[in-house]
Amino acid sequence: MSIGTAKPSAAELKAVKHYFIDEFPVTKALTAADYESLSLKYLDEIFANHNAAVVCGGTGLYIQALCDGLDEMPQTDSNIVTQTEQAYAQYGMEWLQQAVLQEDPEFYRQGEIQNPARMLRALSFIRSTGKSITQYKTQTKKTRPFKIIKAGLELPRELLYARINDRVDSMMEHGLLAEVENLLEYRHLKNLQTVGYSELFDFIDGKYSLQQAVEKIKQHTRNYAKRQMTWFKKDGEINWFRAGEEGLVEKILSLK
């Protein structure tokens, strides 16, 4: 999934030690709880020799899991998770939204009904435990043995959207379609129910022309970026900067 996930280049990986890159097979769904546990382990290793570590990313729930911790909750049944993901792959977003509305109306009212990963998690959870996942969300922050400084980067919407469109074109030029074709047998997995892959699976199925599928990727990526910004803007601890502004690195490093 190197192209579709915009994996750092070989030069970037050589220049800076990265974690969570090429560590797991496509068949492994890494949950937010997994990420929390592994991140804390990696940070112990980093802090043994360095004063600081950089956490970089766009998936708000996972960053929140690391910074604030997650609530303890029962495990979901792996068979139910697989069945739910397969049903979503077959029937799509409208089916998923209706299933969540019928089986977990509390989550539907409070949750992100445009976020398939969150809905799949909620649906699998209530089917496994008989209880809504919302009952286990206490929003209690955990104490971490390190200081956290948050910096957010933003761009004017028109520029951001233009860069997204250019990035999708670049991914297609570098072989995204071939990458998706090589992953066809795994399309039912949660990791492949993501922007850039779902749309090209639909092209392969004949639902869209290639041009239409590429336009869908651009549209859905822009939608995702908007949801990301909405999520992070709710975090009052984030210090916001314009991406590319003069002296940006120095300004971030000066945060206390």
MIVEX-423066 format. One line per 10 residues: for each residue x, y, z of N, C-alpha, C. Coordinates in nm, 3 decimals. Layout:
MIVEX-423066
X/Y/Z/X/Y/Z/X/Y/Z  ...
***
This chain:
MIVEX-423066
0.082/-0.121/0.000/0.000/0.000/0.000/0.086/0.126/0.000  0.203/0.118/-0.061/0.300/0.228/-0.054/0.250/0.355/-0.120  0.191/0.343/-0.240/0.150/0.462/-0.314/0.024/0.522/-0.253  -0.074/0.439/-0.225/-0.202/0.489/-0.173/-0.193/0.549/-0.035  -0.092/0.513/0.042/-0.074/0.569/0.176/0.035/0.676/0.180  0.090/0.709/0.063/0.196/0.811/0.055/0.311/0.781/0.150  0.360/0.659/0.143/0.471/0.617/0.230/0.592/0.705/0.206  0.665/0.742/0.312/0.787/0.821/0.293/0.882/0.755/0.194  0.957/0.836/0.122/1.051/0.784/0.023/1.167/0.712/0.091  1.244/0.639/0.013/1.361/0.570/0.068/1.459/0.670/0.128
1.475/0.784/0.063/1.567/0.888/0.115/1.517/0.943/0.248  1.387/0.965/0.259/1.329/1.017/0.385/1.343/0.914/0.496  1.321/0.788/0.464/1.333/0.683/0.565/1.477/0.667/0.612  1.570/0.692/0.521/1.712/0.682/0.555/1.756/0.801/0.640  1.700/0.919/0.612/1.741/1.040/0.682/1.691/1.046/0.825  1.571/0.993/0.849/1.509/1.000/0.982/1.451/0.865/1.017  1.475/0.820/1.139/1.418/0.694/1.185/1.266/0.707/1.195  1.194/0.619/1.124/1.048/0.618/1.125/0.997/0.493/1.196  0.878/0.506/1.251/0.809/0.392/1.312/0.675/0.372/1.240  0.623/0.250/1.247/0.495/0.213/1.186/0.500/0.212/1.033
0.619/0.213/0.974/0.632/0.205/0.829/0.682/0.065/0.793  0.606/-0.006/0.708/0.642/-0.141/0.663/0.656/-0.240/0.780  0.579/-0.218/0.886/0.589/-0.306/1.002/0.480/-0.414/1.004  0.370/-0.389/0.934/0.257/-0.480/0.944/0.206/-0.519/0.805  0.157/-0.641/0.789/0.100/-0.682/0.661/-0.037/-0.618/0.641  -0.082/-0.616/0.518/-0.211/-0.556/0.487/-0.326/-0.627/0.559  -0.303/-0.751/0.598/-0.406/-0.830/0.665/-0.422/-0.795/0.813  -0.330/-0.713/0.866/-0.335/-0.676/1.007/-0.403/-0.541/1.023  -0.518/-0.539/1.090/-0.587/-0.413/1.118/-0.536/-0.359/1.252  -0.465/-0.248/1.247/-0.407/-0.190/1.367/-0.509/-0.095/1.429
-0.562/-0.130/1.545/-0.663/-0.048/1.610/-0.598/0.070/1.682  -0.680/0.165/1.725/-0.630/0.279/1.801/-0.566/0.231/1.932  -0.623/0.126/1.992/-0.565/0.071/2.115/-0.429/0.009/2.088  -0.415/-0.062/1.976/-0.286/-0.117/1.936/-0.184/-0.004/1.918  -0.230/0.102/1.853/-0.141/0.215/1.827/-0.096/0.281/1.956  -0.188/0.297/2.049/-0.153/0.355/2.179/-0.044/0.273/2.248  -0.065/0.142/2.254/0.029/0.054/2.323/0.166/0.053/2.256  0.168/0.038/2.124/0.295/0.032/2.052/0.367/0.166/2.055  0.293/0.275/2.044/0.354/0.408/2.046/0.425/0.434/2.178  0.361/0.398/2.288/0.423/0.418/2.419/0.551/0.334/2.432
0.548/0.214/2.376/0.668/0.129/2.377/0.780/0.194/2.295  0.747/0.242/2.176/0.848/0.306/2.093/0.903/0.433/2.158  0.815/0.509/2.223/0.860/0.631/2.289/0.957/0.601/2.402  0.936/0.493/2.474/1.031/0.452/2.577/1.170/0.431/2.516  1.172/0.367/2.398/1.299/0.342/2.330/1.364/0.473/2.286  1.282/0.563/2.231/1.335/0.690/2.182/1.390/0.775/2.296  1.311/0.787/2.406/1.351/0.872/2.517/1.470/0.818/2.595  1.507/0.693/2.570/1.626/0.638/2.634/1.752/0.706/2.581  1.742/0.764/2.458/1.860/0.826/2.396/1.838/0.968/2.347  1.711/1.014/2.346/1.681/1.146/2.291/1.584/1.220/2.382
1.585/1.353/2.370/1.499/1.436/2.453/1.359/1.454/2.395  1.344/1.431/2.264/1.216/1.459/2.200/1.185/1.358/2.091  1.058/1.343/2.064/1.010/1.261/1.953/0.902/1.339/1.881  0.887/1.315/1.752/0.785/1.382/1.672/0.679/1.280/1.631  0.557/1.309/1.667/0.443/1.230/1.622/0.376/1.307/1.510  0.367/1.247/1.394/0.315/1.318/1.278/0.204/1.235/1.214  0.094/1.300/1.183/-0.011/1.223/1.118/-0.141/1.300/1.107  -0.240/1.235/1.051/-0.367/1.301/1.031/-0.487/1.229/1.089  -0.466/1.108/1.143/-0.578/1.034/1.198/-0.598/1.076/1.343  -0.696/1.163/1.366/-0.713/1.226/1.496/-0.735/1.129/1.610
-0.811/1.022/1.586/-0.840/0.927/1.693/-0.713/0.860/1.744  -0.622/0.829/1.653/-0.499/0.761/1.693/-0.407/0.855/1.770  -0.399/0.979/1.726/-0.318/1.077/1.799/-0.378/1.104/1.937  -0.510/1.111/1.943/-0.576/1.127/2.072/-0.550/1.008/2.163  -0.548/0.888/2.105/-0.522/0.767/2.184/-0.384/0.775/2.249  -0.286/0.825/2.176/-0.152/0.836/2.230/-0.142/0.946/2.335  -0.199/1.061/2.305/-0.184/1.176/2.395/-0.271/1.165/2.520  -0.395/1.118/2.503/-0.492/1.120/2.612/-0.528/0.981/2.665  -0.498/0.877/2.590/-0.536/0.742/2.630/-0.677/0.707/2.585  -0.704/0.579/2.582/-0.836/0.529/2.545/-0.903/0.465/2.666
-1.035/0.463/2.664/-1.110/0.397/2.770/-1.096/0.246/2.758  -1.093/0.179/2.872/-1.090/0.033/2.873/-1.227/-0.020/2.829  -1.226/-0.119/2.740/-1.353/-0.173/2.693/-1.335/-0.318/2.649  -1.444/-0.394/2.644/-1.435/-0.536/2.605/-1.382/-0.552/2.464  -1.324/-0.669/2.438/-1.276/-0.701/2.304/-1.392/-0.737/2.212  -1.376/-0.708/2.085/-1.475/-0.750/1.987/-1.438/-0.888/1.932  -1.538/-0.960/1.884/-1.518/-1.093/1.826/-1.458/-1.077/1.686  -1.343/-1.137/1.662/-1.274/-1.121/1.534/-1.357/-1.172/1.417  -1.435/-1.278/1.439/-1.520/-1.331/1.332/-1.630/-1.231/1.296  -1.686/-1.168/1.398/-1.790/-1.068/1.374/-1.730/-0.947/1.302
-1.610/-0.908/1.340/-1.543/-0.796/1.274/-1.526/-0.827/1.125  -1.478/-0.947/1.096/-1.456/-0.986/0.956/-1.586/-0.989/0.877  -1.691/-1.047/0.937/-1.820/-1.054/0.870/-1.877/-0.915/0.842  -1.861/-0.826/0.939/-1.913/-0.689/0.923/-1.837/-0.615/0.814  -1.707/-0.631/0.811/-1.626/-0.566/0.707/-1.659/-0.621/0.569  -1.681/-0.751/0.560/-1.717/-0.811/0.431/-1.852/-0.760/0.382  -1.947/-0.746/0.474/-2.080/-0.695/0.438/-2.069/-0.551/0.387  -1.986/-0.472/0.453/-1.967/-0.333/0.409/-1.903/-0.329/0.271  -1.804/-0.416/0.247/-1.738/-0.421/0.117/-1.838/-0.457/0.007  -1.935/-0.539/0.042/-2.034/-0.585/-0.057/-2.147/-0.485/-0.078
-2.197/-0.427/0.031/-2.319/-0.345/0.023/-2.295/-0.194/0.032  -2.179/-0.152/0.082/-2.144/-0.012/0.076/-2.187/0.074/0.193  -2.167/0.204/0.176/-2.184/0.303/0.282/-2.328/0.314/0.329  -2.422/0.313/0.237/-2.563/0.329/0.276/-2.607/0.213/0.365  -2.563/0.093/0.332/-2.596/-0.024/0.417/-2.536/-0.004/0.556  -2.410/0.039/0.561/-2.342/0.056/0.689/-2.414/0.159/0.777  -2.451/0.270/0.719/-2.521/0.374/0.794/-2.655/0.324/0.848  -2.729/0.250/0.764/-2.858/0.197/0.807/-2.842/0.094/0.918  -2.739/0.009/0.907/-2.715/-0.093/1.009/-2.682/-0.029/1.143  -2.599/0.076/1.140/-2.564/0.145/1.263/-2.687/0.215/1.322
-2.767/0.277/1.238/-2.888/0.345/1.284/-2.983/0.247/1.353  -2.998/0.130/1.297/-3.090/0.031/1.352/-3.036/-0.037/1.477  -2.907/-0.069/1.478/-2.851/-0.150/1.586/-2.787/-0.068/1.697  -2.737/0.051/1.665/-2.676/0.137/1.767/-2.716/0.282/1.742  -2.844/0.314/1.765/-2.890/0.451/1.739/-2.819/0.556/1.823  -2.769/0.516/1.942/-2.697/0.611/2.028/-2.568/0.656/1.960  -2.494/0.562/1.905/-2.372/0.599/1.832/-2.407/0.680/1.708  -2.513/0.642/1.641/-2.555/0.714/1.521/-2.580/0.861/1.552  -2.640/0.888/1.667/-2.668/1.026/1.706/-2.541/1.101/1.743  -2.445/1.032/1.804/-2.326/1.098/1.854/-2.203/1.082/1.763
-2.204/0.977/1.684/-2.083/0.940/1.612/-2.065/1.006/1.478  -1.962/0.962/1.408/-1.928/1.016/1.276/-1.986/0.924/1.170  -2.103/0.958/1.121/-2.172/0.869/1.029/-2.122/0.881/0.886  -2.020/0.964/0.864/-1.952/0.968/0.735/-1.816/0.899/0.743  -1.786/0.841/0.858/-1.656/0.778/0.879/-1.675/0.627/0.887  -1.648/0.553/0.778/-1.675/0.409/0.778/-1.596/0.331/0.882  -1.472/0.371/0.909/-1.391/0.299/1.007/-1.455/0.306/1.147  -1.501/0.425/1.185/-1.564/0.442/1.315/-1.696/0.365/1.323  -1.772/0.367/1.214/-1.900/0.296/1.213/-1.881/0.145/1.215  -1.781/0.096/1.142/-1.752/-0.048/1.145/-1.713/-0.092/1.286
-1.634/-0.010/1.352/-1.593/-0.040/1.489/-1.715/-0.045/1.582  -1.804/0.054/1.570/-1.922/0.059/1.656/-2.016/-0.058/1.628  -2.035/-0.090/1.502/-2.125/-0.199/1.466/-2.069/-0.334/1.511  -1.941/-0.357/1.490/-1.878/-0.482/1.535/-1.883/-0.493/1.686  -1.867/-0.380/1.755/-1.866/-0.379/1.901/-2.003/-0.418/1.957  -2.109/-0.357/1.905/-2.242/-0.387/1.961/-2.286/-0.528/1.923  -2.242/-0.576/1.808/-2.274/-0.714/1.770/-2.196/-0.815/1.854  -2.080/-0.775/1.903/-1.998/-0.864/1.986/-2.040/-0.862/2.132  -2.076/-0.745/2.183/-2.100/-0.729/2.327/-2.245/-0.706/2.365  -2.325/-0.666/2.266/-2.464/-0.633/2.295/-2.481/-0.495/2.355
-2.371/-0.418/2.364/-2.376/-0.284/2.423/-2.318/-0.182/2.326  -2.367/-0.059/2.337/-2.315/0.048/2.253/-2.176/0.088/2.298  -2.090/0.114/2.203/-1.954/0.157/2.236/-1.954/0.290/2.309  -2.060/0.369/2.293/-2.068/0.499/2.359/-2.074/0.485/2.511  -2.118/0.370/2.562/-2.128/0.350/2.706/-1.991/0.342/2.772  -1.887/0.319/2.693/-1.754/0.301/2.750/-1.665/0.423/2.730  -1.723/0.531/2.677/-1.644/0.651/2.653/-1.659/0.749/2.769  -1.559/0.749/2.856/-1.563/0.835/2.975/-1.490/0.968/2.953  -1.408/0.974/2.846/-1.331/1.094/2.816/-1.233/1.131/2.928  -1.189/1.031/3.005/-1.094/1.055/3.113/-0.951/1.048/3.059
-0.876/1.157/3.074/-0.740/1.160/3.023/-0.646/1.080/3.111  -0.555/1.009/3.047/-0.450/0.939/3.121/-0.329/1.030/3.137  -0.255/1.007/3.244/-0.134/1.085/3.268/-0.018/1.021/3.193  0.055/1.100/3.117/0.170/1.050/3.041/0.299/1.099/3.107  0.406/1.020/3.102/0.532/1.058/3.166/0.619/1.146/3.076  0.557/1.226/2.991/0.631/1.315/2.904/0.543/1.436/2.872  0.607/1.544/2.832/0.535/1.666/2.796/0.492/1.659/2.650  0.370/1.703/2.623/0.317/1.700/2.487/0.297/1.843/2.438  0.357/1.875/2.325/0.340/2.004/2.260/0.277/1.979/2.123  0.165/2.046/2.095/0.091/2.020/1.972/0.102/2.137/1.875
0.135/2.105/1.751/0.143/2.206/1.645/0.060/2.158/1.527  -0.022/2.247/1.473/-0.105/2.213/1.358/-0.070/2.301/1.240  -0.071/2.244/1.120/-0.042/2.319/0.999/-0.169/2.333/0.916  -0.190/2.454/0.862/-0.308/2.474/0.779/-0.273/2.559/0.658  -0.357/2.545/0.556/-0.343/2.621/0.432/-0.479/2.678/0.394  -0.483/2.783/0.313/-0.611/2.827/0.258/-0.677/2.711/0.185  -0.807/2.700/0.198/-0.878/2.584/0.145/-0.852/2.562/-0.004  -0.850/2.671/-0.083/-0.831/2.654/-0.227/-0.695/2.592/-0.258  -0.591/2.636/-0.185/-0.457/2.583/-0.206/-0.449/2.438/-0.159  -0.510/2.410/-0.044/-0.510/2.273/0.008/-0.577/2.179/-0.092
-0.693/2.218/-0.141/-0.767/2.133/-0.235/-0.690/2.115/-0.366  -0.623/2.220/-0.411/-0.543/2.210/-0.533/-0.428/2.110/-0.513  -0.367/2.114/-0.396/-0.257/2.020/-0.367/-0.309/1.876/-0.358  -0.427/1.860/-0.301/-0.487/1.727/-0.295/-0.509/1.673/-0.436  -0.566/1.755/-0.522/-0.591/1.712/-0.660/-0.461/1.675/-0.731  -0.357/1.757/-0.713/-0.227/1.729/-0.775/-0.167/1.600/-0.720  -0.185/1.579/-0.590/-0.129/1.459/-0.527/-0.195/1.334/-0.582  -0.326/1.337/-0.601/-0.396/1.221/-0.657/-0.347/1.193/-0.799  -0.330/1.298/-0.879/-0.278/1.280/-1.015/-0.139/1.217/-1.011  -0.057/1.262/-0.918/0.079/1.208/-0.905/0.075/1.061/-0.864
-0.015/1.026/-0.772/-0.027/0.886/-0.729/-0.068/0.797/-0.846  -0.158/0.846/-0.930/-0.199/0.767/-1.046/-0.082/0.751/-1.143  -0.005/0.858/-1.162/0.112/0.851/-1.252/0.217/0.755/-1.202  0.225/0.738/-1.070/0.326/0.650/-1.012/0.277/0.506/-0.992  0.157/0.474/-1.042/0.115/0.335/-1.042/0.013/0.293/-0.939  -0.072/0.385/-0.893/-0.171/0.348/-0.792/-0.266/0.240/-0.842  -0.307/0.248/-0.967/-0.401/0.148/-1.020/-0.340/0.008/-1.014  -0.214/-0.005/-1.053/-0.147/-0.135/-1.048/-0.137/-0.185/-0.904  -0.111/-0.094/-0.811/-0.104/-0.132/-0.670/-0.238/-0.186/-0.623  -0.346/-0.118/-0.662/-0.481/-0.162/-0.624/-0.513/-0.297/-0.685
-0.476/-0.317/-0.810/-0.501/-0.446/-0.877/-0.429/-0.560/-0.805  -0.309/-0.533/-0.754/-0.234/-0.635/-0.680/-0.295/-0.668/-0.544  -0.381/-0.578/-0.495/-0.443/-0.596/-0.363/-0.588/-0.644/-0.374  -0.630/-0.680/-0.494/-0.771/-0.711/-0.518/-0.824/-0.821/-0.427  -0.744/-0.923/-0.399/-0.791/-1.034/-0.316/-0.813/-0.993/-0.171  -0.760/-0.877/-0.131/-0.774/-0.830/0.008/-0.879/-0.719/0.022  -0.955/-0.694/-0.082/-1.044/-0.578/-0.084/-1.148/-0.578/0.026  -1.180/-0.696/0.083/-1.280/-0.704/0.188/-1.226/-0.660/0.324  -1.094/-0.644/0.336/-1.035/-0.610/0.465/-1.053/-0.462/0.497  -1.056/-0.434/0.628/-1.075/-0.295/0.674/-0.970/-0.201/0.617
-0.845/-0.248/0.610/-0.737/-0.162/0.562/-0.758/-0.114/0.418  -0.837/-0.186/0.343/-0.861/-0.149/0.203/-0.992/-0.073/0.185  -1.066/-0.051/0.295/-1.190/0.027/0.286/-1.157/0.175/0.305  -1.063/0.222/0.225/-1.011/0.357/0.244/-1.008/0.432/0.112  -0.999/0.564/0.124/-0.996/0.650/0.005/-0.875/0.616/-0.081  -0.898/0.607/-0.209/-0.791/0.574/-0.303/-0.795/0.430/-0.347  -0.842/0.345/-0.259/-0.855/0.203/-0.291/-1.000/0.168/-0.327  -1.094/0.211/-0.244/-1.235/0.179/-0.268/-1.280/0.226/-0.406  -1.241/0.347/-0.444/-1.286/0.403/-0.572/-1.231/0.325/-0.690  -1.106/0.280/-0.681/-1.047/0.205/-0.791/-1.099/0.061/-0.794
-1.137/0.007/-0.680/-1.208/-0.121/-0.683/-1.339/-0.106/-0.758  -1.407/0.005/-0.737/-1.532/0.031/-0.809/-1.508/0.044/-0.959  -1.397/0.105/-0.998/-1.360/0.112/-1.140/-1.339/-0.027/-1.196  -1.267/-0.111/-1.122/-1.242/-0.247/-1.167/-1.372/-0.325/-1.183  -1.469/-0.293/-1.095/-1.601/-0.359/-1.102/-1.689/-0.303/-1.213  -1.643/-0.195/-1.277/-1.720/-0.136/-1.384/-1.822/-0.034/-1.341  -1.818/0.009/-1.215/-1.914/0.109/-1.166/-1.882/0.248/-1.217  -1.753/0.277/-1.239/-1.711/0.407/-1.287/-1.610/0.390/-1.399  -1.596/0.493/-1.480/-1.481/0.499/-1.569/-1.359/0.533/-1.485  -1.239/0.518/-1.542/-1.119/0.550/-1.466/-1.117/0.698/-1.429
-1.157/0.783/-1.522/-1.160/0.926/-1.494/-1.257/0.958/-1.380  -1.374/0.894/-1.382/-1.471/0.916/-1.275/-1.416/0.869/-1.141  -1.347/0.755/-1.141/-1.290/0.701/-1.016/-1.186/0.796/-0.960  -1.102/0.852/-1.047/-0.999/0.946/-1.002/-1.063/1.072/-0.944  -1.169/1.120/-1.008/-1.240/1.237/-0.955/-1.304/1.206/-0.820  -1.353/1.082/-0.803/-1.409/1.040/-0.674/-1.300/1.040/-0.567  -1.181/0.992/-0.601/-1.071/0.992/-0.504/-1.040/1.135/-0.460  -1.035/1.227/-0.555/-1.008/1.366/-0.521/-1.117/1.423/-0.431  -1.241/1.397/-0.468/-1.354/1.448/-0.389/-1.353/1.392/-0.248  -1.335/1.260/-0.236/-1.339/1.196/-0.105/-1.218/1.236/-0.019
-1.104/1.261/-0.084/-0.987/1.308/-0.009/-1.011/1.448/0.044  -1.071/1.533/-0.037/-1.105/1.668/0.009/-1.204/1.662/0.125  -1.302/1.573/0.115/-1.399/1.556/0.224/-1.329/1.510/0.352  -1.235/1.418/0.337/-1.162/1.365/0.452/-1.078/1.475/0.516  -1.013/1.557/0.432/-0.932/1.667/0.485/-1.019/1.765/0.565  -1.139/1.789/0.517/-1.230/1.879/0.588/-1.268/1.821/0.723  -1.294/1.689/0.728/-1.328/1.626/0.856/-1.209/1.628/0.951  -1.089/1.607/0.896/-0.969/1.615/0.980/-0.956/1.752/1.045  -0.974/1.856/0.965/-0.959/1.991/1.018/-1.065/2.021/1.124  -1.187/1.974/1.101/-1.293/1.992/1.199/-1.255/1.924/1.331
-1.201/1.803/1.322/-1.159/1.728/1.442/-1.052/1.805/1.518  -0.946/1.846/1.449/-0.832/1.907/1.516/-0.863/2.048/1.566  -0.954/2.118/1.500/-0.989/2.253/1.546/-1.061/2.250/1.681  -1.113/2.134/1.718/-1.179/2.121/1.848/-1.078/2.108/1.962  -0.953/2.082/1.928/-0.848/2.063/2.028/-0.784/2.197/2.061  -0.818/2.252/2.175/-0.766/2.382/2.215/-0.619/2.385/2.248  -0.555/2.268/2.254/-0.412/2.263/2.287/-0.323/2.279/2.163  -0.382/2.276/2.046/-0.302/2.285/1.924/-0.265/2.429/1.894  -0.138/2.452/1.867/-0.087/2.582/1.821/-0.086/2.578/1.668  -0.158/2.671/1.606/-0.176/2.666/1.461/-0.076/2.756/1.388
-0.025/2.703/1.276/0.067/2.776/1.190/0.025/2.755/1.045  0.065/2.850/0.961/0.043/2.831/0.818/0.158/2.748/0.763  0.126/2.641/0.694/0.229/2.557/0.635/0.315/2.639/0.540  0.446/2.627/0.556/0.537/2.697/0.467/0.572/2.839/0.508  0.517/2.886/0.620/0.547/3.023/0.660/0.694/3.035/0.701  0.747/3.154/0.692/0.888/3.178/0.720/0.920/3.147/0.866  1.029/3.074/0.887/1.073/3.040/1.022/0.983/2.940/1.093  0.911/2.859/1.016/0.812/2.767/1.074/0.875/2.670/1.174  0.983/2.607/1.135/1.047/2.507/1.224/1.090/2.572/1.355  1.151/2.689/1.346/1.197/2.758/1.466/1.079/2.796/1.556
0.968/2.836/1.496/0.850/2.873/1.574/0.793/2.752/1.648  0.791/2.640/1.580/0.740/2.518/1.644/0.833/2.475/1.757  0.963/2.480/1.733/1.060/2.439/1.834/1.060/2.530/1.956  1.010/2.654/1.938/1.009/2.749/2.049/0.888/2.733/2.139  0.794/2.646/2.100/0.673/2.626/2.183/0.709/2.567/2.317  0.642/2.615/2.418/0.669/2.565/2.554/0.546/2.494/2.610
***
